[in-house]
Amino acid sequence: MVKRRSNIMKRNMAGIVVVAVLAVMVIQCAIEAHELEGGKNKVLTPGEELMVVECNPVQVNRLIDYKGFTVGFNPELHVPNWVSWELTAEETTGSTPRYNKFSSDPDVAGSAENWDYSYSGYDRGHMAPAGDMKWNEEVMRNTFFMTNICPQAKSLNTGAWKSLEEKCRQWAVADSSIVIVCGPVLTDKITEYIGDTKVAVPERFFKVILAPNSMKGIGFIMPNGSVPGGMQKAAMSIDEVEAITGHDFFSALPDSIEAIVEAQNDFHSWSTFK
């Protein structure tokens, strides 16, 4: 009886902490404006606050604020450093058809061209996936800009990476919304380039996921090829992904909560998250 009462109290306290954290973030968002590229001030929602990434300072990083997701673009390597977005349960049920027309973003210096990937042996691998953006036609089109694309081996793009994207949509429904950041691991030495633009071919890719309502997180790093052991073997803590990439994720969380969430690596909890 005592143990059961203790467990109930722990769950109640956890719920209070989550509500308090979200309340603080809402207040902060209401009073803070962030300067975005183009000189426009924008008050960020709690989800957008969590999408902010403190990029590895060694990497050239141009912020591109597309509708539906944000890209930290590297014009020297012609790939994103990272891409972040919030995915809600409602957004997973969209009916917008896949666009399927890749193109350079004419407004972004250093954007790769579609033909850079032709006969390269690599897929045009989405970072923010088209499958997450069926809720809006413009957002769907935005995912086909080459600023959101990296050279991916087909075995990754259609294998473990795709499986993880599908899992993320399930997790968004389970938690009502999740925040996702992914991209190439550019701290690895780049030894291969494709196309006339010389698009960098990453050796590995990362993805970190935060479920703010359940207040839990997980990270993944996958090789640019087949992934032995699949998602489970690729899982790690967000802290470990930060150490490898040099990026800082989810810094909008209070430090004490961020420390707990980013140290977690409980793949079983996520695999049964429904």
Secondary structure in CASP SS format (residue, H / E / C, confidence):
PFRMAT SS
TARGET T0000
AUTHOR 0000-0000-0000
METHOD secondary structure of the structure
MODEL  1
M C 1.00
V H 1.00
K H 1.00
R H 1.00
R H 1.00
S H 1.00
N H 1.00
I H 1.00
M H 1.00
K H 1.00
R H 1.00
N H 1.00
M H 1.00
A H 1.00
G H 1.00
I H 1.00
V H 1.00
V H 1.00
V H 1.00
A H 1.00
V H 1.00
L H 1.00
A H 1.00
V H 1.00
M H 1.00
V H 1.00
I H 1.00
Q H 1.00
C H 1.00
A H 1.00
I H 1.00
E C 1.00
A C 1.00
H E 1.00
E E 1.00
L C 1.00
E C 1.00
G C 1.00
G C 1.00
K C 1.00
N E 1.00
K E 1.00
V C 1.00
L C 1.00
T C 1.00
P H 1.00
G H 1.00
E H 1.00
E H 1.00
L H 1.00
M H 1.00
V C 1.00
V E 1.00
E E 1.00
C C 1.00
N C 1.00
P C 1.00
V C 1.00
Q C 1.00
V C 1.00
N C 1.00
R E 1.00
L E 1.00
I E 1.00
D E 1.00
Y E 1.00
K C 1.00
G C 1.00
F E 1.00
T E 1.00
V E 1.00
G E 1.00
F E 1.00
N E 1.00
P C 1.00
E C 1.00
L C 1.00
H C 1.00
V E 1.00
P E 1.00
N E 1.00
W E 1.00
V E 1.00
S E 1.00
W E 1.00
E E 1.00
L E 1.00
T E 1.00
A C 1.00
E H 1.00
E H 1.00
T H 1.00
T H 1.00
G C 1.00
S C 1.00
T C 1.00
P C 1.00
R C 1.00
Y C 1.00
N C 1.00
K C 1.00
F C 1.00
S E 1.00
S C 1.00
D C 1.00
P C 1.00
D C 1.00
V C 1.00
A C 1.00
G C 1.00
S C 1.00
A C 1.00
E C 1.00
N H 1.00
W H 1.00
D H 1.00
Y H 1.00
S C 1.00
Y C 1.00
S C 1.00
G C 1.00
Y C 1.00
D E 1.00
R E 1.00
G E 1.00
H E 1.00
M C 1.00
A C 1.00
P C 1.00
A H 1.00
G H 1.00
D H 1.00
M C 1.00
K C 1.00
W C 1.00
N C 1.00
E H 1.00
E H 1.00
V H 1.00
M H 1.00
R H 1.00
N H 1.00
T C 1.00
F C 1.00
F E 1.00
M H 1.00
T H 1.00
N H 1.00
I E 1.00
C E 1.00
P E 1.00
Q E 1.00
A C 1.00
K H 1.00
S H 1.00
L H 1.00
N H 1.00
T C 1.00
G C 1.00
A H 1.00
W H 1.00
K H 1.00
S H 1.00
L H 1.00
E H 1.00
E H 1.00
K H 1.00
C H 1.00
R H 1.00
Q H 1.00
W H 1.00
A H 1.00
V H 1.00
A H 1.00
D H 1.00
S C 1.00
S E 1.00
I E 1.00
V E 1.00
I E 1.00
V E 1.00
C E 1.00
G E 1.00
P E 1.00
V C 1.00
L C 1.00
T C 1.00
D C 1.00
K C 1.00
I C 1.00
T C 1.00
E C 1.00
Y E 1.00
I E 1.00
G C 1.00
D C 1.00
T C 1.00
K C 1.00
V E 1.00
A E 1.00
V C 1.00
P C 1.00
E C 1.00
R E 1.00
F E 1.00
F E 1.00
K E 1.00
V E 1.00
I E 1.00
L E 1.00
A E 1.00
P C 1.00
N C 1.00
S C 1.00
M C 1.00
K E 1.00
G E 1.00
I E 1.00
G E 1.00
F E 1.00
I E 1.00
M E 1.00
P E 1.00
N C 1.00
G C 1.00
S C 1.00
V C 1.00
P C 1.00
G C 1.00
G H 1.00
M H 1.00
Q H 1.00
K H 1.00
A H 1.00
A E 1.00
M E 1.00
S C 1.00
I H 1.00
D H 1.00
E H 1.00
V H 1.00
E H 1.00
A H 1.00
I H 1.00
T H 1.00
G C 1.00
H C 1.00
D E 1.00
F E 1.00
F C 1.00
S C 1.00
A C 1.00
L C 1.00
P C 1.00
D H 1.00
S H 1.00
I H 1.00
E H 1.00
A H 1.00
I H 1.00
V H 1.00
E H 1.00
A C 1.00
Q C 1.00
N C 1.00
D C 1.00
F H 1.00
H H 1.00
S H 1.00
W H 1.00
S H 1.00
T C 1.00
F C 1.00
K C 1.00
END
